[in-house]
Structures are given as structure tokens and as C-alpha cells.
Amino acid sequence: MSLKGIGASPGIALGNALVIEHKELEVKKQNIKDVDAEVKKLQDAVELSKSELEKVKEKAAKELGEAEAEIFGAHLMVLEDPEFIGAAEEKIKTDSVNADYAVQEIRDMFVSMFESMDNDYMRERAADVKDVSDRVLRHILGIKVIDLSSIEDEVILVAHDLTPSDTATMNKAKVLGFLTNIGGRTSHTAIMSRTLEIPAIVGLSNATENIKDGDFIAFNGDTGEVVVNPDDSKKEEYAKLKKEFEEEKKALEKLIGKESVTKDGKKIELAGNIGTPNDVEGLIKNDAEGVGLYRTEFLYMDSDEFPTEDKQYEAYKSVLEGMDGKPIIIRTLDIGGDKELSYFDMEKEMNPFLGYRAIRICLDRKDIFKTQLRALYRASVHGKLRIMFPMISSLEELLEAKKVCEEVKSELKSEGVDFSEDVEIGMMIEIPAAAVISDILAKHVDFFSIGTNDLIQYTCAVDRMNQKISYLYNQFNPAVLRLIKLVIENAHKAGKWAGMCGESAGDQKMIPLLLGMGLDEFSMSPISILRARHLVTNVNISDMEKLVEKVLEFGTAEEIEEYMNNFTINQ
């Protein structure tokens, strides 16, 4: 069987499928006659959950350290608490109800009790009770529990979509590729697969229906083609493609150590986007000239509570030291939209991407913001730190965010805590309003970084996850290109530099245009850096400037895209 989706991350994958289903837990009250059998069902589910958590805890202690593993220790304590499991058993016996209903009722009672307490530690235990209860409920209901952190065999993950927590916790060494029903080139799964250098195809519509656990899969992350249970000749064909892909990677490795300088002498900074300190390894391997975007939200998402100042400090210090003096742009917390925290209750919104998120949360909850800024400034002595604010839409927000930075610096100074005074402050341009007033904003920052993923979405008024209107989400839209050019020009007029950390920065068809517009820094998935260097070192800026003039004469995205598809550089 052949399937076709959107190539999201380059590479060839061959391996067995592991299908992940995020099924909603549907619990209904039932009257039970055989109470003893129902109690046994609960006890079996609890024992199975304990066994799983012991393995996860042991693995976490080895790979992440004892402190991280204690999260799972807390989960085991819940399962061993007679007040919790005993109460569920008692409810089954007293009310003659089904085990899943009893667990849900006791869970809701404990969660409500913990959340109402004044003590922070006790309030945080509510999240532990929720997580553990869901694990037990899944076993009672017969829903397969897949712990992605303890995958032991090499697999290709197949899912409707992969959540940020899925990619944050999975055993990446065993994952050969991703296939998802939904998503586009800028969906979370696509971005993370490129960062992790894992081949991926998204937007397959019905992969989870057509692929079963254990099916042998061969796919091409460039073309979006998938073959399920291929015959021997197809397997050979894909094995050959895999070998060719590896050979191309080897050829590009000859560019390691070379400068990213155009033929006519303009030095370009080619940096990488990362989500965790572990991703630094990929940047070093691909000879990145810095970090253009460190997405700190994964530090929050891979936790059962808000990470402490010390925990954040260690993560930021690790990245700054790991990149050995190269510039590191760390984006302040950017949650909201499709990125939620289990322990931070955000009201459901009609338009979450336009709602309470990113800098808006930080300026509303300055306690959260200050904790992060304190950790960042403390870490600044270990390398070349640049701080960047996301989702700025007005000068007022920018000035308020900078004011909080000054307050934090003042507090650290009074406490005698060391920090660097040489920290550049920048902002993302991802909202059209910010692009339009970029001449004003440029006076108050050291740099801009253009976030094209959201800039395209907001400029074109198109949900980038909606398959039906995905044709409208296009980086070559003339309005988007004009806004990008305007932002770069306004930065340069103010004597500031402009970078880009959106996915367009690593696109081979966009890079010539961005060079012609004068972009100074490109930040992309590590896997794209050497390809970008090959392109940069083979062009003249003067030629690219003429290319931009030509392209901006076109009136439609289709015309521009077709022109760039046929555009070749002299090599």
C-alpha cells in the first residue's frame, strides 16, 4: 500500500510501525454484581501501573539523574497510598460500581482537595494524582498505554499527531521516523523532527487507519511518499535511497569549519533552533555558528510543575557552555496556542493562537517571568547570551518586558549575584502589527528575529494546522515577503541586525530571497545548516538583490513559488 503526505523532515526511514492512539477516557457509571471481580480488575491495573513506573523511574535515574526520577517516585507513592487505592476499593464494594468509575470519583475528590490547599507543594500533588489515575484507568479500560520514554525496539511512530510532551519524553535513540495524520511543514511534529534529525511525513490523513502495529514501513521524508509492507524490490529501492542520502550528508560535511560567506564577501550567521540542552550535540555536529532560537517552553512542558530558578539556570548554563562562546538566543516562555502545561490552568478560548499566550502570560504573571529572567541573567556569565521576547504586538509590551529585565538585574545586583551586563535584548517579529511599526520598535532592541511560522499565519489569516485551507498558508505570499523586507530595512536603518528563526530560514527556495533582502542571521533546524552554507557560499548578494526586485513584481504566491522552483544558482 502506498500513502502520500507532506515531506516534513528529510531522510529515508525503514522499520516497523508503532501506532500511538491518544484516546479520550470515557468512564460511565455501571451497577456491578460481581464486586470481587471488579476489585481484582482494579488491583491488577494498579500492579501493572506500579511495574511500569518502576521501570520508567530506573531509566530516568540513569539518563536524567535522581532528581528528575523523583517525579515517578511521587507517582509510585500515590499508588501505594491506602487512602487512595483503599478508598477506590471501598467505593466498588459499598456502591457496587465499576472499577473505572470508582477510580475517577476518588481521583476527582483528591484533586479537588489538593488544589484547594494553601500549601504550594500540596497543590502540585494534584497533577501527580491526575497522571497516575489516568494510567490506572487506561489499564482498567483496556486502552494501550505506550510509554514513549522506555521504547526498547527501533520503531517508526505513527500517530494522529504527536504532542509536544510526546516528543519531549520519547526515547529518541530508538525512533527511526514520524508519520502523522495531520500537520504541515510548520507543525510542532515537523519542526521537532527536523531539530532531532528524524525523517518525518505529516498530513497523511489516515495513516493510523491504514497502518497497524508491526507493519514494515519505508518512507521518504523529502517527497512525502510512504510504502506499507513493501516487497523486496521496493525495500532494496529505499535502502539504496537511504545510502545516497547518507552519502550526500557526508559530502556536505566537507563544509564543516568553513565560513558562511557569499561570493562577494558578505558574512552570514547560520545558527540553529533547539528545544532542549540535549539538542546542542546536533548543532555542534552540523557546525552551527550559534543558537538562533532556544525554545524554553520544553523545559516547562517536560515537568510536572513550574521549573525552579535553579533548574532553569542549569539548563541555560549547559547550552551556553556547550556552544563555547558562540551567541545563544534564548526565547522567554512561549506557551499557549497548542502548547499547554498540565499544571497551569488556562481557560479554554475561542481563538487560543490569538489569546492568552507567550509574553502576554509573562507580563500578567510576573512571578513566572521573573523566575525565568533571574535564571537567564545568572547563566549569562557562562557565554554570549541574547534574550528574546515572543509575541510582541506593541511598543508598550516591549517596554514593560524590558522594565522587568531591569528590575531583575537590580535585584540580582543587590543580592551580590554575578551576571553579564553584555546581554543583547531582542524580540520576535511574528505579528503583522509589530512588522508595520518595526521602525519604532527597532529603537528599543538590539535585534529582531522574524518568526515566519506565525507571521504567515497571522498575515494570511489562516490556521496553519487546518488541512482544508493549507493552500493559503504560503511563505511566498507577496504580503509576507514585503513585510519581511520592511522589517529588515527598518532594523538596518536603526543600526540593528535582523535574523529569522521561522522555518523559512532553512528553506532552499527562500534563502536566496532572504539574502537579497539583507537578512543577517538565519536560524534553522540543525540538519539544514550545511545545505544552507553550500547555497550561501555560491551566490553574490548583488544578484540576489536583483532577484528580489524581480520576484516582488509578481502578484501571487503561485507565480513567486513557480519562479523560485525554476531558479538555479551558478555553482
N, C-alpha and C positions, 0 to 999 in steps of 0.2 A: 504494500500500500504506500502511495506517495501523498505527502501533505505539503502545503506551501504557506509560508508565513513571511514575517519581516525579519530579514537578517539584522540581528542586533549587536552581535559581538563576533569578530572574525575567528575562524578556526574550524577544523574538522573534528567531529566527535563520533566515536564508535563505542557502544557499550549497551548494557542492559538498563531498562527503564525502571524508575521507582516513581510511582504515581502518588502524589500527595493530594488529599482531599480535605479542605477546611469546612467540614460540615457543621452547621449550627446544631447545638444540643437542644433537642426537643424533648422536654420532660412533661409527662401528663400523669395526673393522679389516677391510680388504679386500686381497686379493692382486691386484696390478696387472700387466698385461702391457705396456701402452704407457706406460712410465715417463716418456718425454719429454712426452707429452700431460698427464700429471699434474703435472709440474714447471711446465709452462706455465700450468696452471689455478691453481697457487699464485702464480706471478709476476703473472698478471692480477689476482688478488684483492688482492695487495699494492699494485699500481699504482693500482687503484681506491680502495683504502683511503687511500693517500697523497693522492690528488686530493681526496677528501672532507675529510680532516683539514686540508689546506692552506686550503680554503675556510672551515672552521669556525674555524681559528686566526685568519684575517684578520678574520672577522666579530667574534670575541671581542675582538680587539685594538681594534677600532673602538668596540664597545659597552661592554666591561667594562674595558679597559685592557691594557697589555702584560703586566703581572704575571699576570693571570688567563689570558691567552692562552698563557702558557708551559706550562700543563698539556698543551695539544695539541702544543706543541713537543716535549715529552718523549715523547709518543706517536709522533711522526714519527721521533724518534731510534731508537726500538725497531725501527721498520720498516726503517730504514736500517742497522741493525746486522748486519754479515755473520755474526757469531757466532750470531745468532738465525735469520734467514731462511736463511742458508747451511746451518745445521745441519738445518733442516727439509727443504731440497732434498736434502741428503746422505742423510737418512733415507729419502726416497722412492726414491732411486737404489739405495742399499745393500740396503734391506729389501724393495723392490718393493711398497710400501704406498701407500694412497690419501693424497692431499694433506691432507685434514682430519685424518686420524689422525696424520700426521706433525707437523702444527702443534700438535695437542693434546698430544702426547707431549713435544715440545720446550718448549711453554709450561709444562707441569707441572714439568719439570725446572728451568727457570729460576725459576719462582715458589717452589719448594721451596728452592732455593739462596739466593735473596734473603731469604726470610722467616727463614732460619736465621742470618743475619748479625747481628753486634752493632751495626753502624752503622745508626742510625735512617733516614738518607737512603736507604741501600741497601734496607732493609726496605720503605720506602714505594714503591720502584720495582716491587715485586711487583704492586701494583694497576695500574700502567701496563701491564705485560706482559699481565695478565688482560684489561684493556679492549681493548687493541689486538688481541690474539689472537682475541677474540670477534668483533671487526669483520671480521677476515680470514676467520674460519670461516664467518660468515654469508654472505659473498660466495661462498666455495667451495661451500657447501651450497645456494646459490640462495635464501636467505631474505632478503626485502626489508629493507634497512637504512634506517630513516627517522630522519633527524637532525632532531629537533624544534626545535633551536636555529636551523636555517637554512631553515625553511619560507619559500618566496618568494611563494606564492599564498594568498589568503584561503580558509580551509577550515573545515569542521566536523569535529572529531576524533571518530572512532568507535572504541571500544576495549572489550575485556572489562572492563578497569579501567584507570585512569591511575595510575601510581606517583607518589609524591612527587617523585622525580627528574625524571619527565616534566614535571610542572607547574613545577618549579623551573627547567628549562633551555629550555622551549619559547619560540618567538618569539611572545609574547603579542599583538603588534600584528596578526598575521595569523590568529589563532584566533577564529572567529566564535561557536563553541559547542562543548559537550562532550555526547556521548551514550555511556553505558556500559551493559554488560550487568548489572553488579552494583552494589550500594551503596544506601544510604538517605540521608535528609536530613543525617545527621551523618557520612557517609563522607568520606574525605580529598578526593575529587574534588568533592563537593558544597560542602564548606567553602571550598576554594580557588577554585572557580568564583564563589562569592559575593564573596570577597575581591577577585578580579580583575574583578568585574562582567561576567562572561561567562555568557550563558544556558546552562543545563545541565539534562539529564534523566538520571537514573540508574535502575538496576533494570529495564532493558528486556529482560533475559533473553537475547535472541538477536539483538541489533542487528547484531553482527558477521557473523551468518549471512545476515541479510535485506538488509543494505546493502553495496553494492560501491563501490570507489573511483570517484569521479567522479559518483555518483548525486547528483541535486539534492535537497536536504533542506529542509523547512520545519518548524520546531517551536516550541512554546510552553513556555517554561521554568517558567511558573506551573502550567499544567494537566497537564503531562507528556505532551502529545499530539505525535506525530511523523507527518509525511506524507512518504513517499519518492516522488520523481519526481511531484509534484503537477501537475494540469492547470492551464491558465491561470487558471481561475476561483478555484482554491484558492490559487494564487500571489498573486492580487490580494487575496484574503481575508486572507492572512498579512501582506502588505505593508501593508494597512490597519491590522491589529492592531499592527504594528511602529510605525506612525505614531502611533497612540493611546497606546502605551506611552511613546514619546518625549515626547508632549505632557503626560502625567501627570508624568513626571520633571521637566519644565520648570515645572509648577505647584508642585511640591514645593520647587523651588529658591528660591521666594519666602520660604521659612523660613530660608534661609541668613542668619546674623547675628543671628537671634532666639534668646532664651534658652529652654532646655528647662525651663519652669516650669509646674506644674499650675495649674488654675483657682483652687485655694485656696492657692497660693503656695509649694508645695514645689519647691525647685530639684533637678533630677535631672541627673546627669552622663551624657551619651551619648557613649561612646567607641567606638573601632573596633579590630577584630582585624586584625593584619597578619602576613605571613610573611617579608618582606624589606624593606630600606630603600626599594626602588622603590615599595612599596605606599603610602608616605606621601602620594604625589600623590593617590591615591583618597580618602584621609581628608580632605585639605585641600579637595578638590573637593566633598565631601559635608559639610563643616563639622563634623567630629568635634571633640569637646571634650577629646580626649586619646587615648592608646592604652591600651586595657584589656587587651590581650594581644599581645605581640610573641613569635611562636613562633620562638625562636632555632635550633631544630633544622634549619631550611632552610639556614642558614649552614654547617652541618656536612654536610648531605646534598648540597649543591651544591659539593662539594670532593672531591679525591682523597686528602686527608689531614686530620688534625685541624687546624682553622684556628688560626693563631698568635694570640697575645695582641694583637699589633698589628693584624692583620686584623679581629679581633672588635671592638677598640676603634674602628676607623674606621667599622664598620657601626653600632655603638651611638651613636657621636657623630653620625653622619649623621641618624639618626632623632630624637635629642634636639634637635639644632639645627633640623631640618626642621619639627618641631612647635612651635617658637618659644615655649618656656616652659610649654607645656601638659604635664600629668602623663603619664608614659610608664611603663607596667608591662611590664617585660621578664622573661619566664619563663626560668628556667635550663633547661639542656639536658633535653629530654624525648624521648629515643629509646627504642626497644624497642617491643614490640607489633607494629604494622605499619610502624614506621619504623626501617629498618636503615641501617647505614653499611657500604659495601663494604670499607672499610679497617679496620673494628673487628669482630673475630671474636667473635660471641656464639653460645653453644651453642644448638642447637635445643631448644625447650621444649614440653612438652605444652600449657601454657596461657600463652603469651607475654604476654597482657594482664594476667596475674596474677603475672608473673615478674620477671626482672631488667631493670628499666627505670627511666627518669626519675631521681628523687632517689636511688633505690637504687644505680644505677650511679655517680652523682656521689659518694655517700658511700663507695663501695667504691674508686673511682678518684679520689682527691682531687687528683691531679695535673691531671686533665682539669677538675675542678670549680674548682680554684684559678686556672687559666689564664683561665677564663671570668669568675670573680668579679673578678680583677685588672683585666681589660678593662672590666668594668661600672663598677667604682669609679673608674677613671681617666676614663671617659666622663661620670661623674656631674657634673662641673664644667660640662658644656655644656647642662644643662637640669634638669628636675624628674624625677629617676629614682625609680622604685619597683621593687624586686626581688621576684620571686615564685617560690616553690618548688612544683613539681608533685608529685603522687602521695604526699603526706604521709599516713601512716596512724596515726602515734603521736606523742606528745609527745617521745619520745626522739629520733626522726628530726629533728623541728623544731629541738630544742635543739642537736643535733650540727651541722645545717646553719648555724644562726646562729653557732655557735662557729667554723666555718671562715671565715665572713664577718669575724669579729673578728680572726682570725689574718691574713687578707689585708690588712685595714686597718692592722694593726700593722706588717706587712712594708712596705707602701707608705709608711707614716709614717717608718720607719727609713731608707728609701731616698730620702726627701725628695720623694716623688711626690705631687702635689696630688690630692685627692678631696673630695667634699662629705660633710659629716657629717650632712646632712639628707636621708638616703635611707630611705624607708619600706620596711619588710620585711613581706611578706605571704605567704600560702600559698593554694594552691587547695584547695577542698573538693570532692573528686571521689570519695572513698572513704567509704562509709557510716560506718565506724568513726570517721573524722575528724568527720563531721557530729554523731554521737552525743556525742562529747567536745568539741564546739566551745566549750562554756563554759570548759573548761580551756585549750584552745589559744588562745582569744581573749586571754588574759592575756599571751601571749608574742609577739603580732604586732601590726602597725599596721592590718591589714585582712585580710579574707577575699575571695576571688573564687571563686564557685561554678562549677565546670566540669560543666555538666549532661550533656554527651555521655557521659562516663564514669560520672557519678553515677547516671544512669538505668540504664546497662548493668550496673553492679555491684549496685545496689539490686534490680533485677528479675531478676538472674542470666540475662541474655540477651545473646548476641553480636549487636552492632548491625549486623554485616555479613551475618548469616545471614538470607537471604530467607524461609526456611520459618517462622521464628519472629518475623519483624519486627513482627507484630501485638502482641507482648508488650512491644516497646520503645516506651514511650509516656510522654511528658513529663507527661501528665495523671494518671498513676498516683497514687492518693491518698498512698501511702507516700513517693513522691518529693516531692510538694508539701508534705507535713508536715515532711520533712527540711529542705527549703529554708527553710520558715518558722522552724523551730527554729534554724537557723544564723544567720539574720538577727537574730532576737530575742537570741540569745546574744552576737552581735557588739555590738549596741546596749547590752545590759546592761553590757558591759565598756568602753563608751565608744568603740568602734571602728566603722568603717564596713564595709558589706558590698556587694560588687559581684557581677556574674555575667559570665563570658566564654564560657559554653557557647552553643550555637545557640539555645536557648530565649529568650535575652535579646533577640533580634531578631524573635521570633515575635509577630505582631499579636494572636494569641489568648492568649498568655501574658503579655504586657506588663501588661494591666490587673490580673491576679492578683499579679504581682510588685510592682507599685506598691502594691497593698493590703497586701502583706506587709511593706512598708517598705524595699524594695531601694533603695540609694543610687546605685549606678552600674551602667549597662548597657553592655556592650561587644559589638559585633556586626560583621557584615560591613559595609563602608562603604556599600554600596548600600541598606542597611536604615535608616540613621541618620535621614534626613529623614522617612521614613514614621513612624518611632518618635516623632520630635519632634511631628509632626502629632497623633498619638494622645495623647501626654503633655500637650500644651497644651489638650486638650479634655476633661480629666477632673478630678474632685475626688478627692483621696485618701480623704476620708471615705466616699464612695460605693464606692470600690474595696475599702475595709476590710470593708464590708458584703457585697460580692461574694465576698470570700474566705471569710467566715463561712458564707455560703450554699453555696458550692462544696465546702467541706470536710465538709459533712454527707453528700455523696454517697459511695457505697461503691465505685464502679467508675470506671475511666478513661473508659469509653464514655459514662457519664452526664455526667461533667465536660466531656468534649470536645464532646458534643452541646449542652450548656448554653452553652459558650463560642462554638460555631459560630453560635448564635442570639442571642448577646449583642451589643447595639449601644450605642454611647455617644452621648450627646446632643451634636450638633455644630451 
